[in-house]
Amino acid sequence: MGMITRKLDQWLQAGLITPDQHTAILAFESDHPQHANWWIYSFMILGAAIIGLGVISLIAANWVDIPDSVKLGADFALLALIAGGIYAQYPNQQHGIWFEVLLVSFMLLCLSSIGLISQIFHTGGEWYHALLFWAVITFLLSLFASNLFTRFLWVTLFLHGVLWSIVVPIGVEFEHTWNELPAVLLLAPLLTAVLYQASVQVKTLQGFSSSLFFWFQLSAVVALVFADITHSGGDMENYQVARYIPAYIAGGILAGSIAMQRNYSLLNKVLLLAALALLLLYYHPDLLFSGESRYSLFSAYDHSDVSFWQADDIRAPLLTLAILFLYAVHAGNIGHQRTFNLVTFLIGLRFVILYFQAMGGLAATGIGLIVSGGLIMGIAWLWYKGREHLQQWTKGLKA
Amino acid sequence: MNKRTWLIVALVLPLIALVGTAYLKNMQRASGTEVTLPIEGFDPRDLLSGHYLTYNVAYGVGQVCESGDGGYASYSGKAAICLKPTLGFYPADSLPSDCTLLIRGECDAGRFNAGIERFYIPEEHAAALDTKVRDKQGSIVLSVDTDGNAVLKDLLIDGKPWKTALETAN
């Protein structure tokens, strides 16, 4: 209230609001007190999360002297107790910290209970199966969460559970290696985007939208960086089409969803579909890539016999920049300022890295360092100046 | 249903799922046929992973998960090891009809996985048990149901439950 009062006083003195408006706003604010301070929420929930992790660690220590029945009995009794606490706190859900704290504690204790059962009965399941099982049994409960952290926690663990559970069982012969990683990285942004679209459409799921959008953007950037580094290194080995089928299915659903979006203009649809198509092409080892590189990012040796346009380490950054540019134009066109700024920053960053890829040897000399420093400053200035023009241009684009 | 009823459902559902899982696992462990099989470490660098032991079960059937053409190609997919009346490895679709005791699993990268290749152990005993299993002193006690699903009951060291064996050693 103190900050609002100060601001209102300033606006009153500046003549922006009338005394009546000043009084009316103050009366409204005093009748509608803000929820508990966000930092109390955050620390209380953080505390609950840390306690939950402590319980998981205690269980992981595997106390052998305690009989299994006692361990399980104590665990279930604690779960029931917390469940009772959540039920008792429910009428205070909108303003109560304890409801949210108990909710997080219960969800984390469910996760540690899965670990305890695995430990006692020596089940051979994988960690992602445990996460998926947890996400399924706590889904209804997560809908009652009003705090962003609780929903973010559920979405994060659910996504990891579902992504790895989909990709890992497809294809065999590669156990205990990370060959499924590219397929997971491609599926992650596509599936998250599909789920985000669904969460926006279904009112009950709208609480998950911001978490899903966060993971969509983060996983998309990671997917691009991975493909860029891998192709710039010259190859993407062990491509198993079967592993990519879930990503292609998710890509198909996403394309359909984009095409049917009423809020998007034809231009936005074309931009997003083009970015999606390029991303799918990016993860194919043969269609756009030759397996040969011209420059070596982390070594002094180059392969100047490989022609400029044939080299994967030229094609890869161009593809990255093209995808980022398409997405930046889309974000600018629909008025997503922060996304636009982030994506254009990534474009500038990729240009700097491309410079070092191609001219890395030059940076080893004094003159080279001066030129490189100047170039970085130039790119930063161009980005700062250019992005406003670009944003104005994208907003002005019509289908 | 009103919101309060939904909350009860949301709270009871995980409890039922967790208690039910524990109950089913316990029933499976208590009701199956008991089988004891020797174990051996298959990867000396990764025998102890976290606080569980991973190992190969020595079924005593010779070649497991091989395609059967005499070459090096390995079989992939669902499979079973028949324990009675005749010991043998079979792809799931060619299991003999007279097999009365079997363990079902999956062949992956030339290894037969039946979900019993992991035994959780306490942190303080991890190193001692790791050494004994490396020395091929270990065996596992399983409970196998009529469908061929196996669950772990105990880890034996030199034929004794591991807790007893460690107490004796100390």
Interface residues (C-beta under 8 A of the other chain):
Chain A: A60 A61 N62 W63 V64 L72 F76 L79 A80 A83 I86 Y87 Y90 F106 C110 S113 I114 I117 S118 Q119 I120 F121 H122 T123 G124 G125 F133 I137 T138 L140 L141 L143 F144 V172 E173 F174 E175 H176
Chain B: R4 W6 L7 I8 V9 A10 L11 V12 L13 P14 L15 A17 L18 V19 T21 A22 K25 N26 R29 G50 H51 Y52 S74 S76 G77 C107 D108 A109 R111 N113 A114 G115 I116 E117 R118 F119 Y120 I121 P122 E123 H125 V151 L152 K163
